[in-house]
Amino acid sequence: MSDNQSPLHQSNKNRFGKIEEIFSTFPMRVNVTIVGTVLVLVFSLLEWVNMGLGVRFNLFTLQILNIENRVVAGGLEEYFGGVAGFRNFKLFMAILLIIFVIAMVLLVLSVIKYQSKRFRSLSYWGFGAIIFVAIAFIFAILITIGDAGTTVLSVFPLLTLFAPILTMFFFPFDSLARLMNYVKRYWVLYILLILPMAQIIIFRYGPMINILAAFKENFFLWPVLDRPWAGLEFFVAAFNDPTFLEAFRNTLVLSFLEIIMGFPVPIILAILLNELRLRKFKRVTQTILYLPHFLSWAIVAGIATTVLGNVGLLNNFLGTRIPFLTDPTHWIFSYIIIGIWKGMGWGTIIYLAAITGINPELYEAAAVDGAKRFRLIWHITLPGIRAVIVLLLILNIGGIMGNSFERIMAMRNPLVFRVSDVIEVFTYNRGVAGLQQSLAAAVGLFQSIVSVILLFGANYFAKKTGERGLL
């Protein structure tokens, strides 16, 4: 038998060698992302085909062919909430198609020009756009059309989305060899992680299936997966509810005021405590400042009523009748100041720990150059703890959409409901007391999405200003 290979075999070998060369040029996380993205699109296609047994596939066909009169003639517009809903769905799908085409162009350019770093960076945008389209496509099928798809084909694409997202941003290895060497060195630690990870997946991520309640009918006693789909009905209902809009406004106002007024206080306290030279006085002061943190909000609300009530200690001392807790404007500032008082001592712990990490030789060198105490604080202490300040500010911005439910419920009263009804209170009143689980789930999901956007936005701007950020 001849050892010479046929031209066709040689051509195939060269072709596969070229593909291998292209893929070896990209970091491994990009290659893993390619696999994850392909899986998402494959299962999206399977979901589409699975729903093609009957009317639902015809709905997509009619939508793509733009035969609106056949939809109306067949009475199929009910699946879209009327003709207007059908037109909105067409627009939505058209936008997805445009994004998908642009993403594919970016990917093709990055593969053709794989030796160019600029074009390789375009692949990240392409993958991100395709992942977004896959998410939107899956939800368009599940939410807009109905529940004809099987459970496996409905849930698996959503789970598969974690692969490209995680590998795109958090995969630290650029080659398979480095990954294998790392696993060989630390495999015992990963075995020890199995039980904690199982606990997190089962008891943390497992219950997240109830997020689907936001897109399903409010059959309170039914399992979430067995309920019929309701689409975006409860999101629309929430934004058409004046009570929710008022709660949304109150949440933003109280959170922004607390950040503006309360965030600098622990920093100032930490610097002042650090400047104290009498150690015994410093320790006593720290203890006094920490104590309110350990009091429950029920106790704090009782103290506030005793001190700030219309006939409380402060009004009796001043000889006034200032409505600290009954007038909406006064209540807002009382609420913020009490929150600052309760948390400022505990917040100083982090900043004091950061200050102790500053090299003392910097202070000595600056003092030799003639720097006074204020200059030492401004040019050494504050820059030394700047990274910690930015980190905590990012976390606070990410929590803007969340207020302490216990704190609000302990301090509010009927006279200030107009300014104290926040999203948590709205969710409790409608979801728990009103048995509207789907509406509460929709509001909670909206709240979480906004918080994540604010968190990543703050982290992005922090990195743009030269800080390390959170992620």
C-alpha positions as a Markdown table, in Angstrom:
| # | Residue | x | y | z |
|---|---|---|---|---|
| 1 | Met | 0.0 | 0.0 | 0.0 |
| 2 | Ser | 1.4 | 3.4 | -1.0 |
| 3 | Asp | 2.2 | 5.9 | 1.8 |
| 4 | Asn | 1.3 | 8.8 | -0.4 |
| 5 | Gln | -1.9 | 10.5 | 0.7 |
| 6 | Ser | -4.6 | 11.5 | -1.8 |
| 7 | Pro | -4.9 | 15.1 | -2.7 |
| 8 | Leu | -8.4 | 15.2 | -1.0 |
| 9 | His | -6.9 | 13.8 | 2.2 |
| 10 | Gln | -4.1 | 16.3 | 2.1 |
| 11 | Ser | -6.5 | 19.1 | 1.5 |
| 12 | Asn | -8.6 | 18.1 | 4.5 |
| 13 | Lys | -5.5 | 17.8 | 6.6 |
| 14 | Asn | -4.4 | 21.3 | 5.6 |
| 15 | Arg | -8.0 | 22.6 | 6.2 |
| 16 | Phe | -8.1 | 21.2 | 9.7 |
| 17 | Gly | -4.6 | 22.4 | 10.4 |
| 18 | Lys | -5.7 | 25.9 | 9.5 |
| 19 | Ile | -8.7 | 25.6 | 11.8 |
| 20 | Glu | -6.5 | 24.4 | 14.6 |
| 21 | Glu | -4.1 | 27.3 | 14.0 |
| 22 | Ile | -7.0 | 29.8 | 14.2 |
| 23 | Phe | -8.4 | 28.3 | 17.4 |
| 24 | Ser | -4.9 | 28.1 | 19.0 |
| 25 | Thr | -4.5 | 31.8 | 18.4 |
| 26 | Phe | -7.5 | 32.7 | 20.6 |
| 27 | Pro | -7.3 | 32.3 | 24.4 |
| 28 | Met | -8.8 | 29.1 | 25.8 |
| 29 | Arg | -11.7 | 31.1 | 27.4 |
| 30 | Val | -12.7 | 32.3 | 23.9 |
| 31 | Asn | -12.7 | 28.7 | 22.6 |
| 32 | Val | -14.8 | 27.5 | 25.5 |
| 33 | Thr | -17.1 | 30.4 | 24.9 |
| 34 | Ile | -17.5 | 29.3 | 21.3 |
| 35 | Val | -18.6 | 25.9 | 22.4 |
| 36 | Gly | -21.0 | 27.3 | 25.0 |
| 37 | Thr | -22.5 | 29.7 | 22.5 |
| 38 | Val | -23.0 | 27.0 | 19.9 |
| 39 | Leu | -24.7 | 24.8 | 22.5 |
| 40 | Val | -27.1 | 27.7 | 23.3 |
| 41 | Leu | -28.0 | 28.2 | 19.7 |
| 42 | Val | -28.4 | 24.5 | 19.1 |
| 43 | Phe | -30.8 | 24.1 | 22.0 |
| 44 | Ser | -32.6 | 27.2 | 21.0 |
| 45 | Leu | -33.1 | 25.7 | 17.5 |
| 46 | Leu | -34.3 | 22.4 | 19.1 |
| 47 | Glu | -36.8 | 24.4 | 21.2 |
| 48 | Trp | -38.1 | 26.1 | 18.1 |
| 49 | Val | -38.5 | 22.8 | 16.2 |
| 50 | Asn | -40.1 | 21.1 | 19.2 |
| 51 | Met | -42.7 | 23.9 | 19.2 |
| 52 | Gly | -43.2 | 23.5 | 15.5 |
| 53 | Leu | -45.7 | 20.6 | 15.9 |
| 54 | Gly | -48.9 | 22.5 | 15.1 |
| 55 | Val | -50.0 | 26.1 | 15.2 |
| 56 | Arg | -47.0 | 27.6 | 17.1 |
| 57 | Phe | -44.5 | 26.9 | 14.4 |
| 58 | Asn | -46.9 | 28.5 | 11.9 |
| 59 | Leu | -47.0 | 31.6 | 14.1 |
| 60 | Phe | -43.2 | 31.9 | 13.7 |
| 61 | Thr | -43.5 | 31.2 | 10.0 |
| 62 | Leu | -46.2 | 33.8 | 9.5 |
| 63 | Gln | -44.2 | 36.3 | 11.6 |
| 64 | Ile | -41.1 | 35.8 | 9.5 |
| 65 | Leu | -43.1 | 36.0 | 6.2 |
| 66 | Asn | -44.9 | 39.1 | 7.4 |
| 67 | Ile | -48.3 | 37.7 | 6.6 |
| 68 | Glu | -50.3 | 39.6 | 9.2 |
| 69 | Asn | -53.7 | 39.1 | 7.6 |
| 70 | Arg | -53.4 | 35.3 | 7.9 |
| 71 | Val | -52.7 | 35.7 | 11.6 |
| 72 | Val | -55.8 | 37.8 | 12.0 |
| 73 | Ala | -57.9 | 35.5 | 9.8 |
| 74 | Gly | -56.8 | 32.5 | 11.8 |
| 75 | Gly | -57.5 | 34.2 | 15.1 |
| 76 | Leu | -53.9 | 33.6 | 16.2 |
| 77 | Glu | -53.3 | 37.1 | 17.4 |
| 78 | Glu | -54.5 | 36.1 | 20.9 |
| 79 | Tyr | -51.1 | 34.5 | 21.4 |
| 80 | Phe | -49.5 | 37.9 | 21.1 |
| 81 | Gly | -52.1 | 39.9 | 23.0 |
| 82 | Gly | -53.8 | 41.3 | 19.9 |
| 83 | Val | -52.6 | 42.7 | 16.6 |
| 84 | Ala | -50.6 | 45.4 | 18.3 |
| 85 | Gly | -48.8 | 42.8 | 20.4 |
| 86 | Phe | -48.1 | 40.8 | 17.2 |
| 87 | Arg | -46.5 | 43.9 | 15.6 |
| 88 | Asn | -44.4 | 44.6 | 18.7 |
| 89 | Phe | -43.2 | 41.0 | 18.6 |
| 90 | Lys | -42.2 | 41.4 | 14.9 |
| 91 | Leu | -40.2 | 44.5 | 15.8 |
| 92 | Phe | -38.6 | 42.7 | 18.6 |
| 93 | Met | -37.6 | 39.8 | 16.5 |
| 94 | Ala | -36.3 | 42.2 | 13.8 |
| 95 | Ile | -34.0 | 43.9 | 16.3 |
| 96 | Leu | -32.7 | 40.5 | 17.4 |
| 97 | Leu | -32.0 | 39.6 | 13.8 |
| 98 | Ile | -30.1 | 42.8 | 13.2 |
| 99 | Ile | -28.0 | 42.2 | 16.4 |
| 100 | Phe | -27.4 | 38.6 | 15.4 |
| 101 | Val | -26.2 | 39.6 | 11.9 |
| 102 | Ile | -23.8 | 42.3 | 13.3 |
| 103 | Ala | -22.5 | 39.8 | 15.8 |
| 104 | Met | -21.8 | 37.2 | 13.1 |
| 105 | Val | -20.0 | 39.8 | 11.0 |
| 106 | Leu | -17.8 | 40.6 | 14.0 |
| 107 | Leu | -17.1 | 36.9 | 14.5 |
| 108 | Val | -16.2 | 36.3 | 10.9 |
| 109 | Leu | -13.9 | 39.3 | 10.8 |
| 110 | Ser | -12.2 | 38.1 | 14.0 |
| 111 | Val | -11.6 | 34.6 | 12.5 |
| 112 | Ile | -10.4 | 35.9 | 9.1 |
| 113 | Lys | -8.1 | 38.4 | 10.8 |
| 114 | Tyr | -7.2 | 36.2 | 13.7 |
| 115 | Gln | -3.6 | 37.5 | 13.8 |
| 116 | Ser | -4.8 | 41.0 | 14.6 |
| 117 | Lys | -5.4 | 41.8 | 18.3 |
| 118 | Arg | -8.0 | 44.5 | 17.3 |
| 119 | Phe | -10.1 | 42.0 | 15.4 |
| 120 | Arg | -9.7 | 39.3 | 18.0 |
| 121 | Ser | -11.1 | 41.8 | 20.6 |
| 122 | Leu | -14.1 | 42.1 | 18.3 |
| 123 | Ser | -14.9 | 38.5 | 19.0 |
| 124 | Tyr | -15.8 | 39.3 | 22.6 |
| 125 | Trp | -18.5 | 41.8 | 21.4 |
| 126 | Gly | -19.7 | 39.2 | 18.9 |
| 127 | Phe | -20.0 | 36.5 | 21.5 |
| 128 | Gly | -21.7 | 38.9 | 23.9 |
| 129 | Ala | -24.2 | 39.9 | 21.3 |
| 130 | Ile | -25.0 | 36.2 | 20.3 |
| 131 | Ile | -25.4 | 35.3 | 24.0 |
| 132 | Phe | -27.8 | 38.2 | 24.4 |
| 133 | Val | -29.8 | 37.2 | 21.3 |
| 134 | Ala | -29.9 | 33.6 | 22.5 |
| 135 | Ile | -31.3 | 34.7 | 25.9 |
| 136 | Ala | -33.9 | 37.0 | 24.2 |
| 137 | Phe | -34.8 | 34.3 | 21.7 |
| 138 | Ile | -35.4 | 31.7 | 24.4 |
| 139 | Phe | -37.5 | 34.0 | 26.5 |
| 140 | Ala | -39.4 | 35.1 | 23.4 |
| 141 | Ile | -40.4 | 31.5 | 22.8 |
| 142 | Leu | -41.2 | 30.7 | 26.4 |
| 143 | Ile | -43.0 | 33.9 | 27.4 |
| 144 | Thr | -44.6 | 35.2 | 24.2 |
| 145 | Ile | -45.8 | 32.0 | 22.6 |
| 146 | Gly | -46.6 | 29.7 | 25.4 |
| 147 | Asp | -45.6 | 26.5 | 27.1 |
| 148 | Ala | -45.5 | 23.9 | 24.3 |
| 149 | Gly | -41.8 | 23.3 | 24.7 |
| 150 | Thr | -40.6 | 20.5 | 26.9 |
| 151 | Thr | -39.1 | 21.2 | 30.3 |
| 152 | Val | -35.7 | 19.9 | 29.3 |
| 153 | Leu | -35.5 | 22.0 | 26.2 |
| 154 | Ser | -36.8 | 25.0 | 28.1 |
| 155 | Val | -34.4 | 24.9 | 31.0 |
| 156 | Phe | -31.2 | 23.5 | 29.5 |
| 157 | Pro | -30.5 | 26.5 | 27.2 |
| 158 | Leu | -30.8 | 28.8 | 30.2 |
| 159 | Leu | -28.4 | 26.7 | 32.2 |
| 160 | Thr | -26.0 | 26.4 | 29.3 |
| 161 | Leu | -25.8 | 30.2 | 29.1 |
| 162 | Phe | -23.7 | 30.2 | 32.3 |
| 163 | Ala | -20.9 | 28.5 | 30.4 |
| 164 | Pro | -20.1 | 31.2 | 27.8 |
| 165 | Ile | -20.8 | 34.0 | 30.3 |
| 166 | Leu | -18.6 | 32.6 | 33.0 |
| 167 | Thr | -15.8 | 31.6 | 30.7 |
| 168 | Met | -15.9 | 34.9 | 28.8 |
| 169 | Phe | -15.2 | 37.0 | 31.9 |
| 170 | Phe | -13.8 | 34.8 | 34.6 |
| 171 | Phe | -11.8 | 31.9 | 33.0 |
| 172 | Pro | -8.2 | 32.6 | 34.0 |
| 173 | Phe | -6.3 | 30.2 | 31.7 |
| 174 | Asp | -5.1 | 30.8 | 28.2 |
| 175 | Ser | -4.2 | 27.2 | 27.3 |
| 176 | Leu | -5.3 | 23.7 | 28.2 |
| 177 | Ala | -1.9 | 22.8 | 29.4 |
| 178 | Arg | -2.0 | 25.5 | 32.1 |
| 179 | Leu | -5.4 | 24.4 | 33.2 |
| 180 | Met | -4.3 | 20.8 | 33.5 |
| 181 | Asn | -1.2 | 21.7 | 35.5 |
| 182 | Tyr | -3.3 | 23.8 | 37.8 |
| 183 | Val | -5.8 | 21.0 | 38.4 |
| 184 | Lys | -3.0 | 18.5 | 39.1 |
| 185 | Arg | -1.5 | 20.8 | 41.7 |
| 186 | Tyr | -4.8 | 21.7 | 43.5 |
| 187 | Trp | -7.1 | 18.8 | 42.8 |
| 188 | Val | -7.5 | 18.0 | 46.6 |
| 189 | Leu | -8.9 | 21.5 | 47.2 |
| 190 | Tyr | -11.4 | 21.1 | 44.4 |
| 191 | Ile | -12.6 | 17.8 | 45.9 |
| 192 | Leu | -13.1 | 19.6 | 49.2 |
| 193 | Leu | -15.2 | 22.2 | 47.3 |
| 194 | Ile | -17.7 | 19.6 | 46.1 |
| 195 | Leu | -19.9 | 19.6 | 49.2 |
| 196 | Pro | -20.0 | 23.4 | 49.6 |
| 197 | Met | -20.7 | 23.9 | 45.9 |
| 198 | Ala | -23.4 | 21.2 | 46.0 |
| 199 | Gln | -25.0 | 23.1 | 49.0 |
| 200 | Ile | -24.9 | 26.4 | 47.1 |
| 201 | Ile | -26.3 | 24.9 | 43.9 |
| 202 | Ile | -29.1 | 23.0 | 45.7 |
| 203 | Phe | -30.1 | 25.6 | 48.3 |
| 204 | Arg | -29.2 | 28.8 | 46.5 |
| 205 | Tyr | -29.5 | 28.4 | 42.8 |
| 206 | Gly | -32.1 | 25.6 | 42.8 |
| 207 | Pro | -34.8 | 27.8 | 44.3 |
| 208 | Met | -34.1 | 30.4 | 41.6 |
| 209 | Ile | -36.5 | 28.4 | 39.4 |
| 210 | Asn | -39.2 | 30.4 | 41.2 |
| 211 | Ile | -38.1 | 33.4 | 39.2 |
| 212 | Leu | -40.3 | 32.0 | 36.5 |
| 213 | Ala | -43.3 | 32.9 | 38.7 |
| 214 | Ala | -42.8 | 36.5 | 37.4 |
| 215 | Phe | -43.7 | 35.2 | 33.9 |
| 216 | Lys | -46.5 | 32.9 | 34.9 |
| 217 | Glu | -50.1 | 33.1 | 36.0 |
| 218 | Asn | -50.7 | 33.8 | 39.7 |
| 219 | Phe | -52.0 | 30.3 | 40.7 |
| 220 | Phe | -50.6 | 30.6 | 44.2 |
| 221 | Leu | -50.9 | 26.9 | 45.2 |
| 222 | Trp | -49.6 | 25.4 | 42.0 |
| 223 | Pro | -46.0 | 24.5 | 41.4 |
| 224 | Val | -44.3 | 27.2 | 39.4 |
| 225 | Leu | -43.4 | 24.9 | 36.5 |
| 226 | Asp | -47.0 | 23.7 | 36.1 |
| 227 | Arg | -48.5 | 27.2 | 35.8 |
| 228 | Pro | -49.5 | 28.6 | 32.4 |
| 229 | Trp | -47.4 | 31.4 | 31.0 |
| 230 | Ala | -48.5 | 35.0 | 31.4 |
| 231 | Gly | -45.7 | 36.7 | 29.5 |
| 232 | Leu | -44.9 | 40.2 | 30.7 |
| 233 | Glu | -48.3 | 40.8 | 32.1 |
| 234 | Phe | -47.2 | 41.4 | 35.7 |
| 235 | Phe | -44.3 | 43.7 | 34.7 |
| 236 | Val | -46.8 | 45.8 | 32.8 |
| 237 | Ala | -49.2 | 45.7 | 35.7 |
| 238 | Ala | -46.5 | 46.9 | 38.1 |
| 239 | Phe | -45.4 | 49.8 | 36.0 |
| 240 | Asn | -49.1 | 50.8 | 35.5 |
| 241 | Asp | -49.6 | 50.8 | 39.3 |
| 242 | Pro | -49.2 | 54.3 | 40.9 |
| 243 | Thr | -48.3 | 52.6 | 44.2 |
| 244 | Phe | -45.3 | 50.8 | 42.6 |
| 245 | Leu | -44.1 | 54.0 | 41.0 |
| 246 | Glu | -44.3 | 55.8 | 44.3 |
| 247 | Ala | -42.5 | 52.9 | 46.0 |
| 248 | Phe | -39.8 | 53.0 | 43.3 |
| 249 | Arg | -39.3 | 56.8 | 43.8 |
| 250 | Asn | -39.2 | 56.5 | 47.6 |
| 251 | Thr | -36.6 | 53.7 | 47.3 |
| 252 | Leu | -34.3 | 55.8 | 45.1 |
| 253 | Val | -34.7 | 58.9 | 47.2 |
| 254 | Leu | -34.0 | 57.2 | 50.6 |
| 255 | Ser | -31.0 | 55.2 | 49.1 |
| 256 | Phe | -29.4 | 58.2 | 47.4 |
| 257 | Leu | -29.8 | 60.4 | 50.5 |
| 258 | Glu | -28.3 | 57.7 | 52.7 |
| 259 | Ile | -25.3 | 57.3 | 50.4 |
| 260 | Ile | -24.7 | 61.1 | 50.1 |
| 261 | Met | -25.2 | 61.8 | 53.8 |
| 262 | Gly | -24.0 | 58.5 | 55.4 |
| 263 | Phe | -21.2 | 57.1 | 53.3 |
| 264 | Pro | -18.5 | 59.7 | 54.3 |
| 265 | Val | -19.3 | 59.4 | 58.0 |
| 266 | Pro | -17.4 | 56.1 | 58.8 |
| 267 | Ile | -14.5 | 57.4 | 56.8 |
| 268 | Ile | -14.3 | 60.6 | 58.9 |
| 269 | Leu | -14.8 | 58.7 | 62.1 |
| 270 | Ala | -12.0 | 56.2 | 61.2 |
| 271 | Ile | -9.6 | 59.1 | 60.4 |
| 272 | Leu | -10.5 | 60.9 | 63.7 |
| 273 | Leu | -10.1 | 57.7 | 65.7 |
| 274 | Asn | -6.7 | 57.0 | 64.1 |
| 275 | Glu | -5.5 | 60.4 | 65.0 |
| 276 | Leu | -6.3 | 59.9 | 68.7 |
| 277 | Arg | -3.2 | 59.4 | 70.8 |
| 278 | Leu | -4.8 | 58.4 | 74.1 |
| 279 | Arg | -5.3 | 54.6 | 73.6 |
| 280 | Lys | -7.8 | 54.1 | 76.5 |
| 281 | Phe | -10.0 | 57.0 | 75.4 |
| 282 | Lys | -9.8 | 55.7 | 71.8 |
| 283 | Arg | -10.9 | 52.2 | 72.8 |
| 284 | Val | -13.8 | 53.5 | 75.0 |
| 285 | Thr | -14.9 | 55.7 | 72.1 |
| 286 | Gln | -14.8 | 52.8 | 69.6 |
| 287 | Thr | -16.8 | 50.6 | 71.9 |
| 288 | Ile | -19.5 | 53.3 | 72.4 |
| 289 | Leu | -19.7 | 53.9 | 68.6 |
| 290 | Tyr | -20.0 | 50.1 | 67.9 |
| 291 | Leu | -22.8 | 49.4 | 70.4 |
| 292 | Pro | -25.8 | 50.7 | 68.3 |
| 293 | His | -24.9 | 48.1 | 65.6 |
| 294 | Phe | -25.9 | 45.3 | 67.9 |
| 295 | Leu | -29.3 | 46.7 | 68.7 |
| 296 | Ser | -32.3 | 45.4 | 66.6 |
| 297 | Trp | -34.3 | 47.9 | 64.6 |
| 298 | Ala | -37.3 | 47.3 | 67.0 |
| 299 | Ile | -35.2 | 48.6 | 69.9 |
| 300 | Val | -33.8 | 51.5 | 67.8 |
| 301 | Ala | -37.3 | 52.5 | 66.7 |
| 302 | Gly | -38.4 | 52.5 | 70.4 |
| 303 | Ile | -35.4 | 54.7 | 71.3 |
| 304 | Ala | -36.2 | 57.0 | 68.4 |
| 305 | Thr | -39.9 | 57.4 | 69.5 |
| 306 | Thr | -38.7 | 58.1 | 73.1 |
| 307 | Val | -36.2 | 60.7 | 72.0 |
| 308 | Leu | -37.8 | 62.2 | 68.8 |
| 309 | Gly | -41.5 | 61.9 | 69.5 |
| 310 | Asn | -43.7 | 65.0 | 69.7 |
| 311 | Val | -43.5 | 64.7 | 73.5 |
| 312 | Gly | -40.1 | 63.1 | 73.5 |
| 313 | Leu | -36.9 | 64.0 | 75.3 |
| 314 | Leu | -35.5 | 66.3 | 72.6 |
| 315 | Asn | -38.7 | 68.3 | 72.2 |
| 316 | Asn | -39.1 | 68.6 | 75.9 |
| 317 | Phe | -35.5 | 69.8 | 76.2 |
| 318 | Leu | -35.9 | 72.3 | 73.4 |
| 319 | Gly | -39.4 | 73.3 | 74.5 |
| 320 | Thr | -40.7 | 72.7 | 70.9 |
| 321 | Arg | -43.1 | 70.3 | 69.1 |
| 322 | Ile | -41.0 | 69.4 | 66.0 |
| 323 | Pro | -42.7 | 66.5 | 64.2 |
| 324 | Phe | -39.6 | 64.4 | 63.7 |
| 325 | Leu | -41.5 | 61.2 | 63.2 |
| 326 | Thr | -44.9 | 62.3 | 61.9 |
| 327 | Asp | -44.1 | 64.9 | 59.2 |
| 328 | Pro | -43.0 | 63.3 | 55.9 |
| 329 | Thr | -40.0 | 65.6 | 55.3 |
| 330 | His | -38.8 | 65.5 | 59.0 |
| 331 | Trp | -39.3 | 61.7 | 58.9 |
| 332 | Ile | -37.0 | 61.2 | 55.9 |
| 333 | Phe | -34.1 | 63.0 | 57.6 |
| 334 | Ser | -34.8 | 61.4 | 60.9 |
| 335 | Tyr | -34.8 | 58.0 | 59.2 |
| 336 | Ile | -31.4 | 58.7 | 57.5 |
| 337 | Ile | -29.7 | 60.2 | 60.6 |
| 338 | Ile | -30.9 | 57.2 | 62.8 |
| 339 | Gly | -29.5 | 54.8 | 60.2 |
| 340 | Ile | -26.2 | 56.6 | 60.1 |
| 341 | Trp | -26.0 | 56.6 | 63.9 |
| 342 | Lys | -26.7 | 52.9 | 64.1 |
| 343 | Gly | -24.1 | 51.9 | 61.4 |
| 344 | Met | -21.3 | 54.4 | 61.5 |
| 345 | Gly | -19.3 | 52.8 | 64.3 |
| 346 | Trp | -19.4 | 49.4 | 62.7 |
| 347 | Gly | -18.4 | 50.9 | 59.3 |
| 348 | Thr | -15.3 | 52.4 | 60.8 |
| 349 | Ile | -13.8 | 48.9 | 61.4 |
| 350 | Ile | -13.0 | 48.4 | 57.7 |
| 351 | Tyr | -11.5 | 51.8 | 57.3 |
| 352 | Leu | -9.4 | 51.5 | 60.5 |
| 353 | Ala | -8.1 | 48.1 | 59.3 |
| 354 | Ala | -7.2 | 49.7 | 55.9 |
| 355 | Ile | -5.4 | 52.6 | 57.7 |
| 356 | Thr | -3.3 | 50.2 | 59.8 |
| 357 | Gly | -2.0 | 48.7 | 56.5 |
| 358 | Ile | -0.4 | 52.1 | 55.4 |
| 359 | Asn | 3.4 | 52.1 | 55.8 |
| 360 | Pro | 4.3 | 54.3 | 58.8 |
| 361 | Glu | 7.5 | 55.4 | 57.1 |
| 362 | Leu | 5.3 | 57.5 | 54.7 |
| 363 | Tyr | 4.1 | 59.5 | 57.7 |
| 364 | Glu | 7.6 | 59.9 | 59.1 |
| 365 | Ala | 9.0 | 61.0 | 55.7 |
| 366 | Ala | 6.2 | 63.5 | 55.2 |
| 367 | Ala | 6.6 | 64.8 | 58.8 |
| 368 | Val | 10.4 | 65.4 | 58.2 |
| 369 | Asp | 9.4 | 67.4 | 55.1 |
| 370 | Gly | 7.3 | 69.6 | 57.3 |
| 371 | Ala | 3.8 | 68.2 | 56.6 |
| 372 | Lys | 1.3 | 69.0 | 59.3 |
| 373 | Arg | -1.5 | 66.6 | 60.5 |
| 374 | Phe | -4.1 | 67.8 | 57.9 |
| 375 | Arg | -1.5 | 67.3 | 55.1 |
| 376 | Leu | -0.7 | 63.8 | 56.4 |
| 377 | Ile | -4.4 | 62.9 | 56.3 |
| 378 | Trp | -5.0 | 64.4 | 52.8 |
| 379 | His | -1.9 | 63.1 | 51.1 |
| 380 | Ile | -1.2 | 59.8 | 52.8 |
| 381 | Thr | -4.2 | 58.5 | 54.8 |
| 382 | Leu | -6.9 | 59.1 | 52.2 |
| 383 | Pro | -4.9 | 57.9 | 49.2 |
| 384 | Gly | -3.9 | 54.8 | 51.3 |
| 385 | Ile | -7.5 | 53.8 | 51.8 |
| 386 | Arg | -8.9 | 55.0 | 48.5 |
| 387 | Ala | -9.2 | 51.4 | 47.1 |
| 388 | Val | -11.3 | 50.4 | 50.1 |
| 389 | Ile | -13.5 | 53.5 | 49.8 |
| 390 | Val | -14.1 | 52.8 | 46.1 |
| 391 | Leu | -14.9 | 49.1 | 46.8 |
| 392 | Leu | -17.5 | 49.9 | 49.5 |
| 393 | Leu | -19.0 | 52.7 | 47.3 |
| 394 | Ile | -19.5 | 50.2 | 44.5 |
| 395 | Leu | -21.3 | 47.9 | 46.9 |
| 396 | Asn | -23.4 | 50.7 | 48.3 |
| 397 | Ile | -24.4 | 51.8 | 44.8 |
| 398 | Gly | -25.3 | 48.2 | 43.9 |
| 399 | Gly | -27.7 | 48.2 | 47.0 |
| 400 | Ile | -29.5 | 51.4 | 46.0 |
| 401 | Met | -32.6 | 49.4 | 45.0 |
| 402 | Gly | -32.8 | 47.6 | 48.4 |
| 403 | Asn | -33.8 | 49.1 | 51.7 |
| 404 | Ser | -33.8 | 47.2 | 55.0 |
| 405 | Phe | -37.3 | 45.8 | 55.3 |
| 406 | Glu | -37.0 | 45.5 | 59.1 |
| 407 | Arg | -35.8 | 49.1 | 59.4 |
| 408 | Ile | -38.7 | 50.5 | 57.3 |
| 409 | Met | -41.4 | 48.5 | 59.1 |
| 410 | Ala | -40.1 | 49.4 | 62.5 |
| 411 | Met | -39.9 | 53.2 | 61.9 |
| 412 | Arg | -42.9 | 53.9 | 59.6 |
| 413 | Asn | -46.3 | 55.0 | 60.8 |
| 414 | Pro | -49.6 | 55.8 | 58.9 |
| 415 | Leu | -48.7 | 59.5 | 58.8 |
| 416 | Val | -45.6 | 58.9 | 56.7 |
| 417 | Phe | -46.8 | 56.1 | 54.4 |
| 418 | Arg | -46.5 | 58.4 | 51.4 |
| 419 | Val | -42.7 | 58.6 | 51.8 |
| 420 | Ser | -42.0 | 55.3 | 53.5 |
| 421 | Asp | -43.6 | 52.9 | 51.1 |
| 422 | Val | -40.5 | 51.4 | 49.4 |
| 423 | Ile | -40.3 | 48.4 | 47.0 |
| 424 | Glu | -39.8 | 45.9 | 49.9 |
| 425 | Val | -43.0 | 47.2 | 51.5 |
| 426 | Phe | -44.9 | 47.0 | 48.2 |
| 427 | Thr | -43.6 | 43.5 | 47.6 |
| 428 | Tyr | -44.7 | 42.4 | 51.1 |
| 429 | Asn | -48.2 | 44.0 | 50.8 |
| 430 | Arg | -48.9 | 42.6 | 47.4 |
| 431 | Gly | -47.0 | 39.3 | 47.5 |
| 432 | Val | -47.4 | 38.1 | 51.0 |
| 433 | Ala | -50.5 | 39.9 | 52.4 |
| 434 | Gly | -52.2 | 40.2 | 49.0 |
| 435 | Leu | -51.2 | 36.7 | 47.8 |
| 436 | Gln | -50.1 | 38.1 | 44.4 |
| 437 | Gln | -46.9 | 36.0 | 44.1 |
| 438 | Ser | -46.4 | 36.6 | 40.4 |
| 439 | Leu | -46.6 | 40.4 | 40.8 |
| 440 | Ala | -44.2 | 40.3 | 43.7 |
| 441 | Ala | -41.8 | 38.1 | 41.8 |
| 442 | Ala | -41.9 | 40.4 | 38.8 |
| 443 | Val | -41.1 | 43.4 | 41.0 |
| 444 | Gly | -38.3 | 41.5 | 42.8 |
| 445 | Leu | -36.8 | 40.4 | 39.5 |
| 446 | Phe | -36.9 | 44.0 | 38.2 |
| 447 | Gln | -35.3 | 45.2 | 41.5 |
| 448 | Ser | -32.5 | 42.6 | 41.2 |
| 449 | Ile | -31.8 | 43.4 | 37.5 |
| 450 | Val | -31.5 | 47.1 | 38.2 |
| 451 | Ser | -29.2 | 46.4 | 41.2 |
| 452 | Val | -26.9 | 44.2 | 39.0 |
| 453 | Ile | -26.8 | 46.9 | 36.3 |
| 454 | Leu | -25.9 | 49.6 | 38.9 |
| 455 | Leu | -23.2 | 47.3 | 40.4 |
| 456 | Phe | -21.5 | 46.6 | 37.1 |
| 457 | Gly | -21.9 | 50.2 | 36.0 |
| 458 | Ala | -20.2 | 51.5 | 39.2 |
| 459 | Asn | -17.5 | 48.9 | 38.8 |
| 460 | Tyr | -16.9 | 49.9 | 35.2 |
| 461 | Phe | -16.5 | 53.6 | 36.0 |
| 462 | Ala | -14.3 | 52.8 | 38.9 |
| 463 | Lys | -11.9 | 50.9 | 36.6 |
| 464 | Lys | -12.0 | 53.7 | 34.1 |
| 465 | Thr | -10.8 | 56.1 | 36.8 |
| 466 | Gly | -7.8 | 53.8 | 37.5 |
| 467 | Glu | -9.1 | 51.9 | 40.5 |
| 468 | Arg | -9.2 | 48.1 | 40.8 |
| 469 | Gly | -13.0 | 47.9 | 41.2 |
| 470 | Leu | -14.9 | 44.9 | 42.5 |
| 471 | Leu | -14.6 | 42.4 | 39.6 |
